[in-house]
């Protein structure tokens, strides 16, 4: 990092959006410095945990099957966000995903057919060969080959903003604070999900029991600085991509392998050994996106997914071994739950079952009768030992509170005026498009689209 | 069972732990055959791990793509544990079991074998034909080799040692095949067998999913794959040269030395150059390998083989060039000695990787014809 140099474009952050911006700005002829707060081996923010890009396409294209048009994509987004999206920016994003794969391949990203267990996504999502970290590695190689300067372990501590314009950034590097001047800045430094104090501010003490599935480096510093400087905020601090993950997962950075995908095959009880939601409501994508929040609302933010021997081996094997027991009582003891209460819950569930033909691949007719809450599909008796349980906790992947931007990725101030030389891309502005809910591959779609726009627009500002 | 040491339990436990993480993650599925094979399983027996470890071509792609690689607290270094388990299977399945000890300090073993081979032949010739004959020039080279070393002796000793080496490899691979839980007849199923040959000839799984494998860092390259195949084809050409020469000798009555443009010499020369260039490239790459990818005990074994192969080649080519000079005798002894060392160590050195890996590839293609475990949609 050469702090005496006056860069054309300063990129804050080191994930997908940051790299897309840095590469585009550099290719347009700008000098670019990228500041990544993580050390090199943890570079890439949450992008290192991603695996695919949701892509619009009108006909089968390389690894994508069938067609996934703009309208269907838009409707899918509307369904999960319940309207908390900016249609103009959302449609821009959707359209960009139809064309950006060529750029990605040119910069070293490789695609592959859908992963085993995720074949139903082959129409909508293009998977990265090797996942997000491989993508990030490719982009860093491309950026370095192009001559982007990269500084790791470099934390932005302040931004100097004058009359709505970026002047300089202060960054801590090896204990030394340096002021870096640049003509433009791209804020692509992620959300605040790793900032436990901020999470507590939003969620209250429940946040203590959250696990952070994503990077430990997303402290939300740049987001906080921008909001403190009167950037217009968008999204709700309570909203984020929050899934139910194995309670034994690491506090940070557990990533994809901590998921537990057997909720629909059994029952889920809380610390009082009571069921609290329809486990058979819907398929994985929807289930995935709501169960984290459901567990967060339970006492002590803990729940237990319980299945019997019939279901073992019928879902992607979780990374941690299940708690195993030969009876409900024994399982309750192992989970430190009230044995009577759990026996009552299981008995009640088993006796409410209506006969049906079980089929995990469709919304089948195995339901409960007169049970509250009902289990509306895939309801089968918990009666074949051994029984298995997986403890669950809310796992936050990324947060949606961000800064509002316009179609040029310029950060908006509270009076809705755009900053001429402050741009934002990625998770820090994802809330503009995804204000609520989640659909797979949308985060990378937003990051790639706004990364490209921010890089191009920053270069346009400099070069004209 | 023989005295074969089984794979250290700690190594297998670590392998099981890592494979479980991979099975829950699955991001690396497109790189090679190991991950699709792994995903067919919910848990991993010792045999499964031996199979996966030998199916692994050590391309390194998964290590650089891994979000759980060190210093992540999961400490997932998949290529390294695969290398450790693979190394242990070489000892476990070696036959006769007593000779598994040759895998200890394998680089040293191979080196000593080469020196001993050369010295033996040199001394043998000096004793049997006399120093004078050994060191005299041979302007008319016809029949000169066999004046120093009768053809029958060469053919029978080398033939016998080679046959023993092949037998040891066959028994070892049969033990491996049983160890990973397959029935003998499955090995010769035509479809999987020909697919495995195809995978091996192309070195399909050192492609890292397309752009090549990793060596020094996360940048993929085809260099290792290309150098490996130059070595393989060089080896095969040299082998073909020997076969053709044998046919010439016994069937056609044409005796060595052969002319420069004769088929055995052409095949041997081109193959010999391959055995110089290929291993040189591999050695250059090996020296630059990221320590994270370079397995512990396997390093000596790699180097032993990477030096022995070009030694065989260099002595063979020198023999060709110098066969009409006074050094011919010494060159012949050196060449025969190193070839003998290569033959003896075939089943107890790096060469075994070809045998086990081929068996693992056949198994992979056998398995692919079986139904997948039924998982619900994610």
Interface residues (C-beta under 8 A of the other chain):
Chain A: X41 X42 X48 X49 X51 X108 X110 X112 X113 X115 X116 X117 X118 X119 X120 X127 X128 X129 X130 X131 X132 X133 X134 X137 X141 X250 X253 X255 X256 X257 X258 X259 X261 X264 X265 X283 X284 X313 X314 X315 X316 X317 X318 X319 X360 X361
Chain B: X20 X21 X23 X24 X25 X26 X27 X28 X29 X30 X31 X36 X39 X42 X43 X61 X62 X64 X65 X66 X67 X68 X69 X70 X71 X72 X73 X74 X209 X210 X211 X218 X219 X372 X373 X374 X375 X376 X377 X378
